[in-house]
């Protein structure tokens, strides 16, 4: 998502752009394994890259979806508390949202929240009217369309394996069935889970600047039967994520997740036994969840920069002003709200390149 958004922006600014895509299609990594939620921007520290790009990215994203016919819905969400400790947490989220300039926030009593969502059990809630959902694959196709209309191209089955300085530019060494070197003026590393590996394979880029890669798997379970809610329902956040929440797709199907499972290596199978913890988490705010309603769905992996018990890291955008190498931007730790932030991140990256 972010790579396509950056490539599109650079193409629209008049540059010749090649996207080196390791797989045979777009969006086969992190971008195809998320909640497809358009976040409003109330969770993140004021002044952080996450706060800035989520709020601006969300505004840009709604406008883009409307102008390009990308299916989406501004359905809203409730962030709910089920006790005093959680009540304090969501009050803090509400205040943070106001500080971040998030529109459409209201603080509700439990009774007010239940008027909106009768199946809900809570002591209070934050209503975010600007939260929505989007067809992420249609969104990526629209980004690809703009990129190609502006003259950009995508090279599939073309994993970037090494970046070597050459004069004022870079030689991108691409692997695959037909290895080759591509001479370019500038490189943007938006490789997601592979960003750190490519950074370590960048000539003259200090290894000490490469942050750790911590893998946090997020599992999703589908729910049998009719949707119990018309809005997204989020509990108060947990270590490493935003809690096991209710998400809806554009067809109205309800699913739950993601949870947080710290892992050592990539793997996307959902362990059915994790349903037990899902039932317990969900029934805190939806006591009426029937037995046997949850079925394993899919999983994604967050490319985190911090691990269990550590304070969540901000997005890391390492450009020429930071590392001193011309024409090079590395993007690290672009997890949630990366989809929402993508169009704003694209502007930032292009500006950092002076492009």
WOMONOR-V231759 format. One record per backbone hydrogen bond with DSSP energy under -0.5 kcal/mol. CO is the residue of the C=O (numbers start at 1). NH is the residue of the N-H. Records with the same first field share a line. If there is no record, write none. Layout:
BEGIN
CO=NH  NH
END
This chain:
BEGIN
1=5
2=6
3=7
4=8
5=9
6=10
7=11
8=12
9=13
10=15
11=14
15=17
17=153
18=20
19=21  155
20=22
21=158
23=157
25=28
29=32
30=33
36=134
37=39
38=132
45=48
48=52
49=53
50=54
51=55
52=56
53=57
54=58
55=59
56=60
57=61
58=62
59=63
60=64
61=65
62=66
63=67
64=68
65=69  70
69=71
71=135
73=75  133
76=232
77=128
78=80  234
79=126
81=123  124
83=87
84=88
85=89
86=90
87=91
88=92
89=93
90=94
91=95
92=96
93=97
94=98
95=99
96=100
97=102
98=101
104=129
106=108  127
108=125
109=113
110=114
111=115
112=116
113=117
117=120
123=110
124=81
125=108  127
126=79  128
127=106  129
128=77  131
131=76
132=38
133=73
134=136
135=139
136=140
137=141
138=142
139=143
140=144
141=145
142=146
143=147
144=148
145=149
146=150
147=152
148=151
153=19
154=156
155=21
159=161  175
162=164  173
163=203
164=171
166=169
169=166
170=172  184
171=164  173
172=174  182
173=161  162
174=180
176=179
180=174
181=183
182=172
184=170
187=189  329
188=190
189=331
191=194
192=195
194=198
195=199
196=200
197=201
199=202
201=163  203
202=205
204=206
206=209
207=210
209=211
212=214
213=215
214=216  304
215=217  263
216=302
217=219  261
218=300
219=258  259
220=297
221=256
222=295
232=78
233=246
234=80
238=241
241=238
243=245
245=247  257
246=233
247=255
249=252
253=249
254=223
255=247
256=221
257=245
261=217
263=215
269=271
270=272
271=274
272=275
273=276
274=277  278
275=279
276=280
277=281
278=282
279=283
281=284
282=285  286
285=121
286=289
290=293
293=224
295=222
298=220
300=218
302=216  304
304=214
307=310
315=317
316=318  332
317=319
318=330
319=322  323
320=324
324=326
325=328
327=187
329=189
330=318  332
332=316
333=335
335=338
337=341
338=342
339=342
341=344  345
342=346
343=347
344=348
345=349
346=350
347=351
348=352
349=353
350=355
351=354
END
